[in-house]
C-alpha cells in the first residue's frame, strides 16, 4: 500500500469517527498527515500546509485535510 493510500485511509477514518488512536478531533480542525500519522493540528488549511512544508519539503508525500462529515455525491441521470 502506498503512503498516499495509507494517509487516505487515515483521513477517511478520522472524518467518519472524529477520533483516531485515542485522540478526539473537532469539526473544522485542519490536520497534517504524513506516513499514516497525524503530525500537526491547526486552525486553517493554509497553516496546515505551512506545517507540512516545514516537516516535509515534498508535500506530495503528505496530506492536509479539514475534519468534516463525509459528503456523499449523488449523480442523477
N, C-alpha and C positions, 0 to 999 in steps of 0.2 A: 504494500500500500504506500502511495506517495505521501510526502509531507503535506501537500495540499489537501489530499483526501482525508488525512488524519485531522487536520485543522477544521475541515468542513464538517466532519462527524462531531467534533467537539462543539462547534458553533451550533449545529442542529440540536445537540443535547442541551446546551445552555439556554437556547431560545425556547425550547419546549418545556423545560423544567425550572428555569430561573435559578438553577444551582448546579454545582459540579464539585466533586471532591470535597464535600462539606462546606463549601463557600456559597453563600446566597448572593444573587445579583438582582439589582433593581432595574425595572424597565427604563430605558433611556441611557443607562451607563454604556460607555464605549470601551471595548476590550481589545487588547492586542494578543493574538495567538501566535505562538512560534513553537515548532516541534511538538505540537499536541499539548501545549501548556499555556495557561493564562499568565502572561509576563507583565502586563500593565493594565490598570483600570483608570480611565479618565472620564471627564465630563463632556468631551466633544470629540467628534471624529477627527478634526484637524490635530488636536492634541494627541490622539491615539496614533495617528500617522507619524507625528514627530517622534513619539516614544519608540515606535517600531524602527524608524530610521536611525535613532540613537543606539538601538540594540543590535540591529542587523541592517547594514547598508544595502543589501539586496532585498528590497521589500517584497519581491516575488516569493520569497521563502516564508513569509508570514501572512497573517490575515488580520484585518481590522473589522470589527462588527459592532453594531449598536444592538443592545439587548432589547428584543421586542417579540411579541407574539408572532408566530409564523403566519404568513399571509397566503391564502390559497387562491391561486389563479383559476378562474373559470373561463373556459373557452366555449363559446356558443356558435353554432353554425346556423 
